[in-house]
Amino acid sequence: MECVIGLYKTECIRTTVFHAGAYRTISDVEYATAGWVDWYNNRRLHSTLSYTTPVEFEQAHYATLNREPQPV
C-alpha cells in the first residue's frame, strides 16, 4: 500500500498532470484524485502486462476464456 500512496503523491499531488495549477479546495484534490485513479486502473501502461493497459489485458483474458471451441 505504501508503494501506491507514493505513486499517488508523485504522479498526482506533486505534478500538474491531473489538475491545472495549485490546489485551492478539497474538491480540487478530489477531482485530481478521481482522474488519477481512473488513469491508474484503466489507462496506464503496465510492464508486467507486456506494456498494455489493465483494461486491454483484462479484455484479452476474457476473450480467450469465452472463445467458442473450434471444430476439429
PQR file with spaces between the fields and no chain letter, atoms N, CA, C, O and H, PARSE charges and radii, in Angstrom:
ATOM       1  N    MET     1       0.812   -1.181    0.000 -0.4000 1.5000
ATOM       2  CA   MET     1       0.000    0.000    0.000 -0.0000 2.0000
ATOM       3  C    MET     1       0.860    1.252    0.000  0.5500 1.7000
ATOM       4  O    MET     1       0.514    2.237   -0.651 -0.5500 1.4000
ATOM       5  N    GLU     2       1.972    1.230    0.717 -0.4000 1.5000
ATOM       6  CA   GLU     2       2.831    2.404    0.758 -0.0000 2.0000
ATOM       7  C    GLU     2       3.354    2.760   -0.622  0.5500 1.7000
ATOM       8  O    GLU     2       3.549    3.935   -0.931 -0.5500 1.4000
ATOM       9  H    GLU     2       2.254    0.429    1.246  0.4000 1.0000
ATOM      10  N    CYS     3       3.579    1.760   -1.447 -0.4000 1.5000
ATOM      11  CA   CYS     3       4.056    1.986   -2.804 -0.0000 2.0000
ATOM      12  C    CYS     3       3.012    2.752   -3.620  0.5500 1.7000
ATOM      13  O    CYS     3       3.358    3.688   -4.341 -0.5500 1.4000
ATOM      14  H    CYS     3       3.421    0.805   -1.196  0.4000 1.0000
ATOM      15  N    VAL     4       1.753    2.366   -3.513 -0.4000 1.5000
ATOM      16  CA   VAL     4       0.689    3.033   -4.257 -0.0000 2.0000
ATOM      17  C    VAL     4       0.502    4.459   -3.746  0.5500 1.7000
ATOM      18  O    VAL     4       0.276    5.372   -4.541 -0.5500 1.4000
ATOM      19  H    VAL     4       1.472    1.606   -2.928  0.4000 1.0000
ATOM      20  N    ILE     5       0.592    4.663   -2.445 -0.4000 1.5000
ATOM      21  CA   ILE     5       0.479    6.011   -1.891 -0.0000 2.0000
ATOM      22  C    ILE     5       1.621    6.878   -2.400  0.5500 1.7000
ATOM      23  O    ILE     5       1.412    8.045   -2.732 -0.5500 1.4000
ATOM      24  H    ILE     5       0.776    3.922   -1.799  0.4000 1.0000
ATOM      25  N    GLY     6       2.824    6.322   -2.465 -0.4000 1.5000
ATOM      26  CA   GLY     6       3.963    7.059   -3.002 -0.0000 2.0000
ATOM      27  C    GLY     6       3.762    7.421   -4.462  0.5500 1.7000
ATOM      28  O    GLY     6       4.075    8.539   -4.872 -0.5500 1.4000
ATOM      29  H    GLY     6       2.994    5.374   -2.195  0.4000 1.0000
ATOM      30  N    LEU     7       3.239    6.486   -5.256 -0.4000 1.5000
ATOM      31  CA   LEU     7       2.940    6.777   -6.658 -0.0000 2.0000
ATOM      32  C    LEU     7       1.896    7.878   -6.764  0.5500 1.7000
ATOM      33  O    LEU     7       2.028    8.789   -7.582 -0.5500 1.4000
ATOM      34  H    LEU     7       2.985    5.578   -4.923  0.4000 1.0000
ATOM      35  N    TYR     8       0.872    7.795   -5.949 -0.4000 1.5000
ATOM      36  CA   TYR     8      -0.191    8.805   -5.954 -0.0000 2.0000
ATOM      37  C    TYR     8       0.383   10.191   -5.659  0.5500 1.7000
ATOM      38  O    TYR     8       0.084   11.155   -6.363 -0.5500 1.4000
ATOM      39  H    TYR     8       0.765    7.054   -5.285  0.4000 1.0000
ATOM      40  N    LYS     9       1.196   10.283   -4.631 -0.4000 1.5000
ATOM      41  CA   LYS     9       1.781   11.577   -4.272 -0.0000 2.0000
ATOM      42  C    LYS     9       2.669   12.102   -5.387  0.5500 1.7000
ATOM      43  O    LYS     9       2.613   13.285   -5.723 -0.5500 1.4000
ATOM      44  H    LYS     9       1.439    9.500   -4.059  0.4000 1.0000
ATOM      45  N    THR    10       3.485   11.234   -5.961 -0.4000 1.5000
ATOM      46  CA   THR    10       4.412   11.648   -7.007 -0.0000 2.0000
ATOM      47  C    THR    10       3.694   12.015   -8.292  0.5500 1.7000
ATOM      48  O    THR    10       3.993   13.047   -8.894 -0.5500 1.4000
ATOM      49  H    THR    10       3.531   10.273   -5.689  0.4000 1.0000
ATOM      50  N    GLU    11       2.748   11.186   -8.724 -0.4000 1.5000
ATOM      51  CA   GLU    11       2.112   11.358  -10.024 -0.0000 2.0000
ATOM      52  C    GLU    11       0.923   12.309  -10.000  0.5500 1.7000
ATOM      53  O    GLU    11       0.627   12.942  -11.013 -0.5500 1.4000
ATOM      54  H    GLU    11       2.505   10.349   -8.235  0.4000 1.0000
ATOM      55  N    CYS    12       0.251   12.422   -8.895 -0.4000 1.5000
ATOM      56  CA   CYS    12      -0.975   13.230   -8.852 -0.0000 2.0000
ATOM      57  C    CYS    12      -0.792   14.525   -8.059  0.5500 1.7000
ATOM      58  O    CYS    12      -1.106   15.606   -8.555 -0.5500 1.4000
ATOM      59  H    CYS    12       0.491   11.907   -8.071  0.4000 1.0000
ATOM      60  N    ILE    13      -0.299   14.420   -6.858 -0.4000 1.5000
ATOM      61  CA   ILE    13      -0.259   15.575   -5.973 -0.0000 2.0000
ATOM      62  C    ILE    13       0.886   16.528   -6.313  0.5500 1.7000
ATOM      63  O    ILE    13       0.689   17.743   -6.318 -0.5500 1.4000
ATOM      64  H    ILE    13      -0.043   13.541   -6.455  0.4000 1.0000
ATOM      65  N    ARG    14       2.072   16.000   -6.595 -0.4000 1.5000
ATOM      66  CA   ARG    14       3.242   16.858   -6.793 -0.0000 2.0000
ATOM      67  C    ARG    14       3.436   17.330   -8.227  0.5500 1.7000
ATOM      68  O    ARG    14       4.413   18.024   -8.511 -0.5500 1.4000
ATOM      69  H    ARG    14       2.231   15.013   -6.590  0.4000 1.0000
ATOM      70  N    THR    15       2.534   16.975   -9.142 -0.4000 1.5000
ATOM      71  CA   THR    15       2.629   17.428  -10.526 -0.0000 2.0000
ATOM      72  C    THR    15       1.337   18.138  -10.907  0.5500 1.7000
ATOM      73  O    THR    15       0.396   18.210  -10.116 -0.5500 1.4000
ATOM      74  H    THR    15       1.740   16.411   -8.912  0.4000 1.0000
ATOM      75  N    THR    16       1.306   18.652  -12.104 -0.4000 1.5000
ATOM      76  CA   THR    16       0.077   19.281  -12.604 -0.0000 2.0000
ATOM      77  C    THR    16      -0.510   18.481  -13.755  0.5500 1.7000
ATOM      78  O    THR    16      -1.224   19.028  -14.596 -0.5500 1.4000
ATOM      79  H    THR    16       2.070   18.594  -12.746  0.4000 1.0000
ATOM      80  N    VAL    17      -0.213   17.190  -13.794 -0.4000 1.5000
ATOM      81  CA   VAL    17      -0.734   16.336  -14.859 -0.0000 2.0000
ATOM      82  C    VAL    17      -2.245   16.150  -14.727  0.5500 1.7000
ATOM      83  O    VAL    17      -2.960   16.167  -15.728 -0.5500 1.4000
ATOM      84  H    VAL    17       0.367   16.745  -13.111  0.4000 1.0000
ATOM      85  N    PHE    18      -2.727   15.974  -13.518 -0.4000 1.5000
ATOM      86  CA   PHE    18      -4.142   15.680  -13.295 -0.0000 2.0000
ATOM      87  C    PHE    18      -4.939   16.895  -12.822  0.5500 1.7000
ATOM      88  O    PHE    18      -6.121   16.771  -12.502 -0.5500 1.4000
ATOM      89  H    PHE    18      -2.147   15.959  -12.704  0.4000 1.0000
ATOM      90  N    HIS    19      -4.309   18.053  -12.776 -0.4000 1.5000
ATOM      91  CA   HIS    19      -5.000   19.292  -12.412 -0.0000 2.0000
ATOM      92  C    HIS    19      -4.201   20.469  -12.955  0.5500 1.7000
ATOM      93  O    HIS    19      -3.012   20.346  -13.250 -0.5500 1.4000
ATOM      94  H    HIS    19      -3.349   18.153  -13.036  0.4000 1.0000
ATOM      95  N    ALA    20      -4.861   21.596  -13.081 -0.4000 1.5000
ATOM      96  CA   ALA    20      -4.182   22.805  -13.561 -0.0000 2.0000
ATOM      97  C    ALA    20      -3.911   23.732  -12.383  0.5500 1.7000
ATOM      98  O    ALA    20      -4.839   24.134  -11.680 -0.5500 1.4000
ATOM      99  H    ALA    20      -5.827   21.696  -12.841  0.4000 1.0000
ATOM     100  N    GLY    21      -2.667   24.066  -12.168 -0.4000 1.5000
ATOM     101  CA   GLY    21      -2.313   24.996  -11.101 -0.0000 2.0000
ATOM     102  C    GLY    21      -2.351   24.383   -9.722  0.5500 1.7000
ATOM     103  O    GLY    21      -2.383   23.163   -9.559 -0.5500 1.4000
ATOM     104  H    GLY    21      -1.913   23.739  -12.738  0.4000 1.0000
ATOM     105  N    ALA    22      -2.345   25.259   -8.732 -0.4000 1.5000
ATOM     106  CA   ALA    22      -2.326   24.815   -7.334 -0.0000 2.0000
ATOM     107  C    ALA    22      -3.715   24.342   -6.899  0.5500 1.7000
ATOM     108  O    ALA    22      -4.736   24.764   -7.443 -0.5500 1.4000
ATOM     109  H    ALA    22      -2.318   26.250   -8.864  0.4000 1.0000
ATOM     110  N    TYR    23      -3.720   23.455   -5.903 -0.4000 1.5000
ATOM     111  CA   TYR    23      -4.987   23.029   -5.316 -0.0000 2.0000
ATOM     112  C    TYR    23      -5.504   24.165   -4.440  0.5500 1.7000
ATOM     113  O    TYR    23      -4.774   24.693   -3.601 -0.5500 1.4000
ATOM     114  H    TYR    23      -2.891   23.113   -5.461  0.4000 1.0000
ATOM     115  N    ARG    24      -6.751   24.532   -4.637 -0.4000 1.5000
ATOM     116  CA   ARG    24      -7.334   25.611   -3.836 -0.0000 2.0000
ATOM     117  C    ARG    24      -8.367   25.080   -2.837  0.5500 1.7000
ATOM     118  O    ARG    24      -8.570   25.665   -1.773 -0.5500 1.4000
ATOM     119  H    ARG    24      -7.344   24.103   -5.318  0.4000 1.0000
ATOM     120  N    THR    25      -9.008   23.979   -3.188 -0.4000 1.5000
ATOM     121  CA   THR    25     -10.043   23.426   -2.309 -0.0000 2.0000
ATOM     122  C    THR    25      -9.890   21.910   -2.247  0.5500 1.7000
ATOM     123  O    THR    25      -9.148   21.308   -3.023 -0.5500 1.4000
ATOM     124  H    THR    25      -8.843   23.504   -4.052  0.4000 1.0000
ATOM     125  N    ILE    26     -10.603   21.320   -1.315 -0.4000 1.5000
ATOM     126  CA   ILE    26     -10.645   19.867   -1.210 -0.0000 2.0000
ATOM     127  C    ILE    26     -11.238   19.265   -2.488  0.5500 1.7000
ATOM     128  O    ILE    26     -10.828   18.186   -2.915 -0.5500 1.4000
ATOM     129  H    ILE    26     -11.206   21.809   -0.685  0.4000 1.0000
ATOM     130  N    SER    27     -12.187   19.953   -3.087 -0.4000 1.5000
ATOM     131  CA   SER    27     -12.796   19.477   -4.336 -0.0000 2.0000
ATOM     132  C    SER    27     -11.757   19.357   -5.447  0.5500 1.7000
ATOM     133  O    SER    27     -11.841   18.445   -6.269 -0.5500 1.4000
ATOM     134  H    SER    27     -12.520   20.830   -2.740  0.4000 1.0000
ATOM     135  N    ASP    28     -10.777   20.266   -5.484 -0.4000 1.5000
ATOM     136  CA   ASP    28      -9.705   20.181   -6.472 -0.0000 2.0000
ATOM     137  C    ASP    28      -8.902   18.893   -6.284  0.5500 1.7000
ATOM     138  O    ASP    28      -8.566   18.209   -7.251 -0.5500 1.4000
ATOM     139  H    ASP    28     -10.709   21.006   -4.816  0.4000 1.0000
ATOM     140  N    VAL    29      -8.604   18.580   -5.036 -0.4000 1.5000
ATOM     141  CA   VAL    29      -7.854   17.354   -4.735 -0.0000 2.0000
ATOM     142  C    VAL    29      -8.698   16.128   -5.083  0.5500 1.7000
ATOM     143  O    VAL    29      -8.181   15.167   -5.653 -0.5500 1.4000
ATOM     144  H    VAL    29      -8.877   19.136   -4.251  0.4000 1.0000
ATOM     145  N    GLU    30      -9.974   16.149   -4.750 -0.4000 1.5000
ATOM     146  CA   GLU    30     -10.857   15.026   -5.061 -0.0000 2.0000
ATOM     147  C    GLU    30     -10.973   14.807   -6.567  0.5500 1.7000
ATOM     148  O    GLU    30     -10.947   13.666   -7.028 -0.5500 1.4000
ATOM     149  H    GLU    30     -10.394   16.930   -4.287  0.4000 1.0000
ATOM     150  N    TYR    31     -11.101   15.877   -7.330 -0.4000 1.5000
ATOM     151  CA   TYR    31     -11.214   15.773   -8.777 -0.0000 2.0000
ATOM     152  C    TYR    31      -9.926   15.213   -9.383  0.5500 1.7000
ATOM     153  O    TYR    31      -9.977   14.338  -10.247 -0.5500 1.4000
ATOM     154  H    TYR    31     -11.123   16.804   -6.955  0.4000 1.0000
ATOM     155  N    ALA    32      -8.775   15.715   -8.934 -0.4000 1.5000
ATOM     156  CA   ALA    32      -7.492   15.204   -9.422 -0.0000 2.0000
ATOM     157  C    ALA    32      -7.310   13.747   -9.029  0.5500 1.7000
ATOM     158  O    ALA    32      -6.799   12.952   -9.817 -0.5500 1.4000
ATOM     159  H    ALA    32      -8.734   16.426   -8.233  0.4000 1.0000
ATOM     160  N    THR    33      -7.722   13.392   -7.824 -0.4000 1.5000
ATOM     161  CA   THR    33      -7.602   12.007   -7.359 -0.0000 2.0000
ATOM     162  C    THR    33      -8.465   11.083   -8.205  0.5500 1.7000
ATOM     163  O    THR    33      -8.033    9.985   -8.555 -0.5500 1.4000
ATOM     164  H    THR    33      -8.138   14.038   -7.184  0.4000 1.0000
ATOM     165  N    ALA    34      -9.671   11.507   -8.536 -0.4000 1.5000
ATOM     166  CA   ALA    34     -10.542   10.686   -9.384 -0.0000 2.0000
ATOM     167  C    ALA    34      -9.912   10.475  -10.758  0.5500 1.7000
ATOM     168  O    ALA    34      -9.977    9.375  -11.307 -0.5500 1.4000
ATOM     169  H    ALA    34     -10.022   12.399   -8.252  0.4000 1.0000
ATOM     170  N    GLY    35      -9.309   11.510  -11.310 -0.4000 1.5000
ATOM     171  CA   GLY    35      -8.625   11.373  -12.600 -0.0000 2.0000
ATOM     172  C    GLY    35      -7.442   10.436  -12.517  0.5500 1.7000
ATOM     173  O    GLY    35      -7.217    9.638  -13.427 -0.5500 1.4000
ATOM     174  H    GLY    35      -9.257   12.403  -10.864  0.4000 1.0000
ATOM     175  N    TRP    36      -6.678   10.521  -11.433 -0.4000 1.5000
ATOM     176  CA   TRP    36      -5.524    9.646  -11.261 -0.0000 2.0000
ATOM     177  C    TRP    36      -5.959    8.190  -11.092  0.5500 1.7000
ATOM     178  O    TRP    36      -5.358    7.292  -11.683 -0.5500 1.4000
ATOM     179  H    TRP    36      -6.861   11.169  -10.694  0.4000 1.0000
ATOM     180  N    VAL    37      -6.991    7.953  -10.297 -0.4000 1.5000
ATOM     181  CA   VAL    37      -7.482    6.590  -10.078 -0.0000 2.0000
ATOM     182  C    VAL    37      -7.981    5.992  -11.390  0.5500 1.7000
ATOM     183  O    VAL    37      -7.711    4.826  -11.678 -0.5500 1.4000
ATOM     184  H    VAL    37      -7.479    8.682   -9.817  0.4000 1.0000
ATOM     185  N    ASP    38      -8.703    6.775  -12.186 -0.4000 1.5000
ATOM     186  CA   ASP    38      -9.163    6.301  -13.488 -0.0000 2.0000
ATOM     187  C    ASP    38      -7.972    5.937  -14.374  0.5500 1.7000
ATOM     188  O    ASP    38      -7.961    4.874  -14.993 -0.5500 1.4000
ATOM     189  H    ASP    38      -8.922    7.723  -11.952  0.4000 1.0000
ATOM     190  N    TRP    39      -6.985    6.805  -14.434 -0.4000 1.5000
ATOM     191  CA   TRP    39      -5.790    6.533  -15.236 -0.0000 2.0000
ATOM     192  C    TRP    39      -5.072    5.290  -14.720  0.5500 1.7000
ATOM     193  O    TRP    39      -4.713    4.412  -15.505 -0.5500 1.4000
ATOM     194  H    TRP    39      -6.995    7.669  -13.930  0.4000 1.0000
ATOM     195  N    TYR    40      -4.860    5.208  -13.410 -0.4000 1.5000
ATOM     196  CA   TYR    40      -4.115    4.103  -12.808 -0.0000 2.0000
ATOM     197  C    TYR    40      -4.805    2.762  -13.048  0.5500 1.7000
ATOM     198  O    TYR    40      -4.136    1.771  -13.344 -0.5500 1.4000
ATOM     199  H    TYR    40      -5.152    5.920  -12.772  0.4000 1.0000
ATOM     200  N    ASN    41      -6.114    2.715  -12.926 -0.4000 1.5000
ATOM     201  CA   ASN    41      -6.849    1.457  -13.066 -0.0000 2.0000
ATOM     202  C    ASN    41      -7.158    1.072  -14.503  0.5500 1.7000
ATOM     203  O    ASN    41      -7.354   -0.109  -14.791 -0.5500 1.4000
ATOM     204  H    ASN    41      -6.657    3.519  -12.686  0.4000 1.0000
ATOM     205  N    ASN    42      -7.207    2.041  -15.416 -0.4000 1.5000
ATOM     206  CA   ASN    42      -7.701    1.747  -16.759 -0.0000 2.0000
ATOM     207  C    ASN    42      -6.734    2.034  -17.898  0.5500 1.7000
ATOM     208  O    ASN    42      -6.726    1.294  -18.882 -0.5500 1.4000
ATOM     209  H    ASN    42      -7.049    3.001  -15.183  0.4000 1.0000
ATOM     210  N    ARG    43      -5.916    3.083  -17.802 -0.4000 1.5000
ATOM     211  CA   ARG    43      -5.183    3.531  -18.979 -0.0000 2.0000
ATOM     212  C    ARG    43      -3.672    3.492  -18.874  0.5500 1.7000
ATOM     213  O    ARG    43      -3.006    3.718  -19.885 -0.5500 1.4000
ATOM     214  H    ARG    43      -5.923    3.684  -17.003  0.4000 1.0000
ATOM     215  N    ARG    44      -3.088    3.220  -17.720 -0.4000 1.5000
ATOM     216  CA   ARG    44      -1.622    3.237  -17.617 -0.0000 2.0000
ATOM     217  C    ARG    44      -1.032    2.007  -18.284  0.5500 1.7000
ATOM     218  O    ARG    44      -1.649    0.942  -18.298 -0.5500 1.4000
ATOM     219  H    ARG    44      -3.628    3.036  -16.899  0.4000 1.0000
ATOM     220  N    LEU    45       0.154    2.156  -18.831 -0.4000 1.5000
ATOM     221  CA   LEU    45       0.861    1.015  -19.397 -0.0000 2.0000
ATOM     222  C    LEU    45       1.553    0.287  -18.261  0.5500 1.7000
ATOM     223  O    LEU    45       2.199    0.911  -17.418 -0.5500 1.4000
ATOM     224  H    LEU    45       0.655    3.021  -18.819  0.4000 1.0000
ATOM     225  N    HIS    46       1.420   -1.014  -18.237 -0.4000 1.5000
ATOM     226  CA   HIS    46       1.934   -1.812  -17.132 -0.0000 2.0000
ATOM     227  C    HIS    46       2.983   -2.773  -17.659  0.5500 1.7000
ATOM     228  O    HIS    46       2.692   -3.583  -18.539 -0.5500 1.4000
ATOM     229  H    HIS    46       0.895   -1.520  -18.921  0.4000 1.0000
ATOM     230  N    SER    47       4.198   -2.695  -17.134 -0.4000 1.5000
ATOM     231  CA   SER    47       5.294   -3.523  -17.642 -0.0000 2.0000
ATOM     232  C    SER    47       5.037   -5.012  -17.427  0.5500 1.7000
ATOM     233  O    SER    47       5.424   -5.824  -18.268 -0.5500 1.4000
ATOM     234  H    SER    47       4.433   -2.037  -16.419  0.4000 1.0000
ATOM     235  N    THR    48       4.405   -5.383  -16.343 -0.4000 1.5000
ATOM     236  CA   THR    48       4.119   -6.791  -16.086 -0.0000 2.0000
ATOM     237  C    THR    48       3.094   -7.348  -17.064  0.5500 1.7000
ATOM     238  O    THR    48       3.032   -8.558  -17.281 -0.5500 1.4000
ATOM     239  H    THR    48       4.090   -4.723  -15.660  0.4000 1.0000
ATOM     240  N    LEU    49       2.289   -6.468  -17.654 -0.4000 1.5000
ATOM     241  CA   LEU    49       1.252   -6.883  -18.607 -0.0000 2.0000
ATOM     242  C    LEU    49       1.714   -6.661  -20.048  0.5500 1.7000
ATOM     243  O    LEU    49       0.893   -6.414  -20.931 -0.5500 1.4000
ATOM     244  H    LEU    49       2.339   -5.485  -17.478  0.4000 1.0000
ATOM     245  N    SER    50       3.016   -6.746  -20.287 -0.4000 1.5000
ATOM     246  CA   SER    50       3.608   -6.552  -21.619 -0.0000 2.0000
ATOM     247  C    SER    50       3.287   -5.161  -22.175  0.5500 1.7000
ATOM     248  O    SER    50       3.015   -5.003  -23.365 -0.5500 1.4000
ATOM     249  H    SER    50       3.684   -6.947  -19.570  0.4000 1.0000
ATOM     250  N    TYR    51       3.325   -4.180  -21.312 -0.4000 1.5000
ATOM     251  CA   TYR    51       3.089   -2.782  -21.673 -0.0000 2.0000
ATOM     252  C    TYR    51       1.740   -2.566  -22.352  0.5500 1.7000
ATOM     253  O    TYR    51       1.628   -1.818  -23.323 -0.5500 1.4000
ATOM     254  H    TYR    51       3.546   -4.308  -20.345  0.4000 1.0000
ATOM     255  N    THR    52       0.734   -3.226  -21.829 -0.4000 1.5000
ATOM     256  CA   THR    52      -0.644   -2.960  -22.232 -0.0000 2.0000
ATOM     257  C    THR    52      -1.346   -2.334  -21.033  0.5500 1.7000
ATOM     258  O    THR    52      -0.842   -2.372  -19.911 -0.5500 1.4000
ATOM     259  H    THR    52       0.824   -3.834  -21.040  0.4000 1.0000
ATOM     260  N    THR    53      -2.496   -1.769  -21.284 -0.4000 1.5000
ATOM     261  CA   THR    53      -3.262   -1.206  -20.170 -0.0000 2.0000
ATOM     262  C    THR    53      -3.979   -2.328  -19.433  0.5500 1.7000
ATOM     263  O    THR    53      -4.237   -3.382  -20.015 -0.5500 1.4000
ATOM     264  H    THR    53      -2.906   -1.738  -22.196  0.4000 1.0000
ATOM     265  N    PRO    54      -4.303   -2.119  -18.168 -0.5600 1.5000
ATOM     266  CA   PRO    54      -5.049   -3.151  -17.448  0.2800 2.0000
ATOM     267  C    PRO    54      -6.362   -3.520  -18.130  0.5500 1.7000
ATOM     268  O    PRO    54      -6.748   -4.689  -18.126 -0.5500 1.4000
ATOM     269  N    VAL    55      -7.052   -2.544  -18.713 -0.4000 1.5000
ATOM     270  CA   VAL    55      -8.320   -2.818  -19.387 -0.0000 2.0000
ATOM     271  C    VAL    55      -8.090   -3.714  -20.610  0.5500 1.7000
ATOM     272  O    VAL    55      -8.820   -4.684  -20.812 -0.5500 1.4000
ATOM     273  H    VAL    55      -6.738   -1.595  -18.715  0.4000 1.0000
ATOM     274  N    GLU    56      -7.077   -3.392  -21.424 -0.4000 1.5000
ATOM     275  CA   GLU    56      -6.787   -4.220  -22.601 -0.0000 2.0000
ATOM     276  C    GLU    56      -6.417   -5.643  -22.204  0.5500 1.7000
ATOM     277  O    GLU    56      -6.844   -6.604  -22.844 -0.5500 1.4000
ATOM     278  H    GLU    56      -6.484   -2.604  -21.259  0.4000 1.0000
ATOM     279  N    PHE    57      -5.623   -5.772  -21.147 -0.4000 1.5000
ATOM     280  CA   PHE    57      -5.209   -7.090  -20.689 -0.0000 2.0000
ATOM     281  C    PHE    57      -6.412   -7.896  -20.207  0.5500 1.7000
ATOM     282  O    PHE    57      -6.531   -9.081  -20.518 -0.5500 1.4000
ATOM     283  H    PHE    57      -5.276   -4.991  -20.628  0.4000 1.0000
ATOM     284  N    GLU    58      -7.291   -7.268  -19.459 -0.4000 1.5000
ATOM     285  CA   GLU    58      -8.481   -7.953  -18.957 -0.0000 2.0000
ATOM     286  C    GLU    58      -9.399   -8.364  -20.104  0.5500 1.7000
ATOM     287  O    GLU    58      -9.949   -9.466  -20.097 -0.5500 1.4000
ATOM     288  H    GLU    58      -7.194   -6.305  -19.206  0.4000 1.0000
ATOM     289  N    GLN    59      -9.565   -7.484  -21.085 -0.4000 1.5000
ATOM     290  CA   GLN    59     -10.405   -7.821  -22.233 -0.0000 2.0000
ATOM     291  C    GLN    59      -9.821   -9.006  -23.002  0.5500 1.7000
ATOM     292  O    GLN    59     -10.564   -9.900  -23.406 -0.5500 1.4000
ATOM     293  H    GLN    59      -9.119   -6.590  -21.091  0.4000 1.0000
ATOM     294  N    ALA    60      -8.518   -9.025  -23.207 -0.4000 1.5000
ATOM     295  CA   ALA    60      -7.881  -10.141  -23.903 -0.0000 2.0000
ATOM     296  C    ALA    60      -8.024  -11.431  -23.101  0.5500 1.7000
ATOM     297  O    ALA    60      -8.254  -12.499  -23.668 -0.5500 1.4000
ATOM     298  H    ALA    60      -7.915   -8.298  -22.878  0.4000 1.0000
ATOM     299  N    HIS    61      -7.888  -11.330  -21.795 -0.4000 1.5000
ATOM     300  CA   HIS    61      -8.023  -12.509  -20.932 -0.0000 2.0000
ATOM     301  C    HIS    61      -9.422  -13.112  -21.055  0.5500 1.7000
ATOM     302  O    HIS    61      -9.565  -14.318  -21.256 -0.5500 1.4000
ATOM     303  H    HIS    61      -7.701  -10.462  -21.334  0.4000 1.0000
ATOM     304  N    TYR    62     -10.448  -12.277  -20.935 -0.4000 1.5000
ATOM     305  CA   TYR    62     -11.809  -12.804  -21.012 -0.0000 2.0000
ATOM     306  C    TYR    62     -12.177  -13.239  -22.418  0.5500 1.7000
ATOM     307  O    TYR    62     -13.019  -14.121  -22.585 -0.5500 1.4000
ATOM     308  H    TYR    62     -10.332  -11.298  -20.771  0.4000 1.0000
ATOM     309  N    ALA    63     -11.567  -12.641  -23.434 -0.4000 1.5000
ATOM     310  CA   ALA    63     -11.817  -13.076  -24.807 -0.0000 2.0000
ATOM     311  C    ALA    63     -11.297  -14.490  -25.018  0.5500 1.7000
ATOM     312  O    ALA    63     -11.919  -15.274  -25.735 -0.5500 1.4000
ATOM     313  H    ALA    63     -10.883  -11.924  -23.298  0.4000 1.0000
ATOM     314  N    THR    64     -10.166  -14.828  -24.407 -0.4000 1.5000
ATOM     315  CA   THR    64      -9.658  -16.199  -24.553 -0.0000 2.0000
ATOM     316  C    THR    64     -10.510  -17.194  -23.777  0.5500 1.7000
ATOM     317  O    THR    64     -10.647  -18.345  -24.191 -0.5500 1.4000
ATOM     318  H    THR    64      -9.661  -14.192  -23.825  0.4000 1.0000
ATOM     319  N    LEU    65     -11.083  -16.764  -22.657 -0.4000 1.5000
ATOM     320  CA   LEU    65     -11.940  -17.673  -21.884 -0.0000 2.0000
ATOM     321  C    LEU    65     -13.272  -17.923  -22.574  0.5500 1.7000
ATOM     322  O    LEU    65     -13.834  -19.012  -22.453 -0.5500 1.4000
ATOM     323  H    LEU    65     -10.972  -15.829  -22.321  0.4000 1.0000
ATOM     324  N    ASN    66     -13.778  -16.946  -23.287 -0.4000 1.5000
ATOM     325  CA   ASN    66     -15.108  -17.038  -23.891 -0.0000 2.0000
ATOM     326  C    ASN    66     -15.074  -17.499  -25.356  0.5500 1.7000
ATOM     327  O    ASN    66     -16.096  -17.469  -26.041 -0.5500 1.4000
ATOM     328  H    ASN    66     -13.321  -16.061  -23.386  0.4000 1.0000
ATOM     329  N    ARG    67     -13.918  -17.915  -25.824 -0.4000 1.5000
ATOM     330  CA   ARG    67     -13.829  -18.369  -27.205 -0.0000 2.0000
ATOM     331  C    ARG    67     -14.655  -19.618  -27.445  0.5500 1.7000
ATOM     332  O    ARG    67     -14.709  -20.525  -26.614 -0.5500 1.4000
ATOM     333  H    ARG    67     -13.088  -17.940  -25.268  0.4000 1.0000
ATOM     334  N    GLU    68     -15.291  -19.639  -28.591 -0.4000 1.5000
ATOM     335  CA   GLU    68     -16.048  -20.830  -28.979 -0.0000 2.0000
ATOM     336  C    GLU    68     -15.055  -21.928  -29.371  0.5500 1.7000
ATOM     337  O    GLU    68     -14.046  -21.648  -30.017 -0.5500 1.4000
ATOM     338  H    GLU    68     -15.247  -18.903  -29.266  0.4000 1.0000
ATOM     339  N    PRO    69     -15.333  -23.165  -28.986 -0.5600 1.5000
ATOM     340  CA   PRO    69     -14.439  -24.250  -29.399  0.2800 2.0000
ATOM     341  C    PRO    69     -14.462  -24.396  -30.933  0.5500 1.7000
ATOM     342  O    PRO    69     -15.520  -24.344  -31.560 -0.5500 1.4000
ATOM     343  N    GLN    70     -13.298  -24.574  -31.501 -0.4000 1.5000
ATOM     344  CA   GLN    70     -13.170  -24.721  -32.948 -0.0000 2.0000
ATOM     345  C    GLN    70     -13.381  -26.184  -33.335  0.5500 1.7000
ATOM     346  O    GLN    70     -12.851  -27.082  -32.682 -0.5500 1.4000
ATOM     347  H    GLN    70     -12.439  -24.617  -30.991  0.4000 1.0000
ATOM     348  N    PRO    71     -14.156  -26.426  -34.400 -0.5600 1.5000
ATOM     349  CA   PRO    71     -14.348  -27.815  -34.838  0.2800 2.0000
ATOM     350  C    PRO    71     -13.022  -28.395  -35.330  0.5500 1.7000
ATOM     351  O    PRO    71     -12.195  -27.700  -35.920 -0.5500 1.4000
ATOM     352  N    VAL    72     -12.855  -29.667  -35.073 -0.4000 1.5000
ATOM     353  CA   VAL    72     -11.606  -30.333  -35.458 -0.0000 2.0000
ATOM     354  C    VAL    72     -11.774  -31.066  -36.757  0.5500 1.7000
ATOM     355  O    VAL    72     -10.828  -31.688  -37.242 -0.5500 1.4000
ATOM     356  H    VAL    72     -13.527  -30.231  -34.595  0.4000 1.0000
